[in-house]
Amino acid sequence: MAPGKMKGASHINMAMVEDRGSDGSCKQEQKKKPCGSTVSFHSLQYKVQVKSAPFCTCKTSSRQILHELNGVMKPGLNAILGPTGSGKSSFLDILAARKDPAGLSGEVLIDGAPQPPNFKCISGYVVQDDVVMGTLTVKENLRFSAALRLPTSVPQSEKETRINLLIKELGLTKVADTTVGSPLSRGISGGERKRTSIGMEMIIDPSVLFLDEPTSGLDSSTASSVLLLLKRMAGQGKTIIMSIHQPRYSIYRLFDSLTLLVSGKMVYHGPAPNALDYFANIGYLCEPHNNPADFLLDVLNGDSTATAMIKLQGSEELDFEEMSRSKQSIEEHLLEEYRNSSYFTDTQSELERIVQGKSCPSRALSHSVDYNSPFLHQLQWVMKRTFQNLALNPQTSVAQLAINMVLAFIVGVIYFSVQNDMSGIQNRMGALFFITTNECFLSVSSAELLIVERKTFVHEYISGYYRVSVYFLSKVSAELITRLTISVVISCIVYFMIGFKSTVEAFFIFTLTIILVGCTASALALAIAAGQRTVAVSSLLLTLIFIFMMIFSGLLVNLPSLGFLSWLQYFSIPRYGLAALEINEFVGLKFCDEDLIKTMATTWMNSTASQTGLMCTGEQYLDHQGGFIAQK
């Protein structure tokens, strides 16, 4: 989504109201009543490119998802119904201007004008999977939406008034101060969560509200309560367009308009109450006590269930190939009947009238897309929510800090009070290696949190909440604070328990190195997670990468002896951290008596420590490990 300029929803709604007339939308004298927009679509076709093989880039084939769709959706409750794979979600995304234009032909008009470039921002879109922040309360989620989607010129008191009114209208008064809930903590119910998602979109008072299967994952009673809410909103003049799969009768009877899709083709588009009569006239009679939605889906699926039952009752052998051919012929029959019907003719006539008035320049919203709040305002609110989510998420805050404190204490006990002898060399190296490696593997949790929030970020960015840079800076700031806190705690525990070099300078260099290793590893984890959609894959990739880095860190293999593979050490994050900690700790240490050091001084000047077999100083050990002193 390209940035540009966007005005407040109230200004846009008023401009739309002034231009509507006799095409089913509101008239100019009805400005006091909320008014939806008329959405018309003309010759919509959509293709996607499909690769012939998962890793093949040369051969691709196109797949037709939508075929020549035409229709009008006016203020009211407009439902898109069809079997799985019929193209409902793709059709809804195209109407909401949220689909990649590649492979798309045709056009969508809003009140007879082309879709404004900021249509994604001024319309509401409720995704199938709720994307509300689970660690925040219902009111806090609505307040976040109001702060970023309403213009900064709107006073905070007016925003709070709108939030409280919306909570009352949505029936969320009792749970307004209750956290939404996450997989680790119990919160509000599924229906209340769905209504919260709707409320976050309704905060801008959009003229068109899109919903992708709003009843998905809800029980029948909760689904009915959500649809009753949408029906009440539609009765107030809103244009609500939603895709839905197999609704119960109490939900089906709420629809004002019904669009039926099968294999991406439209076989009915008209008033929902007239659908059963239409199908009865073309030879498909709904049995008494049968759910109309189930009956329509059976017809769209080729009436396979009814055909199978008839054959079973008649003791006839089922031929699934014949049933497949029958389904295809039924689709062709339904398409032909619809194109010969009065509904199709009336729709085409209305579309022609809309196209004739398309050239009216006053209807087009020609301004470009931008955000309703400035950069610093967005950064303030997104950063506030990020830190609040981090603090209230025990998996990424309390638990992580507690586990690292326990690990630091265990390491301190194992290497407690190292001595300045030959065994102290091994103990120091083991402790430093474990600390740097542990800092790298701790960053895996950063990738997990980013992937979990991926859907929320994508939805909010497309809807115009904030810029990508705002989200990036917020995540980086949160990671810096987290790594800083954990690294300082680990340093304070292990440094004094193990008994590293007792100078203030050495301690601060040790702590700074641990912080830098943690931040670098977290940056790599975030980069990997940005390109992944599942936690398992990102965790596996990060584990493999860090194991590879751990091998070339400088302890498990002597780096100078690697030969032509020595260049791999420069891609190892713990290698840099371990080298810095080794220099910080070993320079100036003595592991032999003064007399032995003087005796070996002449020998050490003429040979390396590896040749003499003795290492009496830290400098000798570092030189043996990889020439760090020379590099320093």
Secondary structure as GFF3:
##gff-version 3
##sequence-region A 1 632
A	DSSP	alpha_helix	9	19	.	.	.	ID=ss1
A	DSSP	three_ten_helix	28	30	.	.	.	ID=ss2
A	DSSP	beta_strand	39	51	.	.	.	ID=ss3
A	DSSP	beta_strand	60	73	.	.	.	ID=ss4
A	DSSP	beta_strand	76	81	.	.	.	ID=ss5
A	DSSP	alpha_helix	88	95	.	.	.	ID=ss6
A	DSSP	beta_strand	104	110	.	.	.	ID=ss7
A	DSSP	beta_strand	113	114	.	.	.	ID=ss8
A	DSSP	alpha_helix	119	122	.	.	.	ID=ss9
A	DSSP	beta_strand	124	126	.	.	.	ID=ss10
A	DSSP	alpha_helix	138	149	.	.	.	ID=ss11
A	DSSP	alpha_helix	156	169	.	.	.	ID=ss12
A	DSSP	three_ten_helix	173	175	.	.	.	ID=ss13
A	DSSP	alpha_helix	190	202	.	.	.	ID=ss14
A	DSSP	beta_strand	208	212	.	.	.	ID=ss15
A	DSSP	alpha_helix	220	235	.	.	.	ID=ss16
A	DSSP	beta_strand	239	244	.	.	.	ID=ss17
A	DSSP	alpha_helix	249	252	.	.	.	ID=ss18
A	DSSP	beta_strand	257	262	.	.	.	ID=ss19
A	DSSP	beta_strand	265	271	.	.	.	ID=ss20
A	DSSP	three_ten_helix	272	274	.	.	.	ID=ss21
A	DSSP	alpha_helix	275	281	.	.	.	ID=ss22
A	DSSP	alpha_helix	292	300	.	.	.	ID=ss23
A	DSSP	alpha_helix	304	313	.	.	.	ID=ss24
A	DSSP	alpha_helix	320	339	.	.	.	ID=ss25
A	DSSP	alpha_helix	342	356	.	.	.	ID=ss26
A	DSSP	alpha_helix	375	392	.	.	.	ID=ss27
A	DSSP	alpha_helix	398	414	.	.	.	ID=ss28
A	DSSP	alpha_helix	422	442	.	.	.	ID=ss29
A	DSSP	alpha_helix	444	452	.	.	.	ID=ss30
A	DSSP	alpha_helix	454	462	.	.	.	ID=ss31
A	DSSP	alpha_helix	468	498	.	.	.	ID=ss32
A	DSSP	alpha_helix	504	530	.	.	.	ID=ss33
A	DSSP	alpha_helix	535	551	.	.	.	ID=ss34
A	DSSP	three_ten_helix	559	571	.	.	.	ID=ss35
A	DSSP	alpha_helix	573	586	.	.	.	ID=ss36
A	DSSP	alpha_helix	594	606	.	.	.	ID=ss37
A	DSSP	alpha_helix	609	612	.	.	.	ID=ss38
A	DSSP	alpha_helix	618	626	.	.	.	ID=ss39
A	DSSP	alpha_helix	628	631	.	.	.	ID=ss40
###
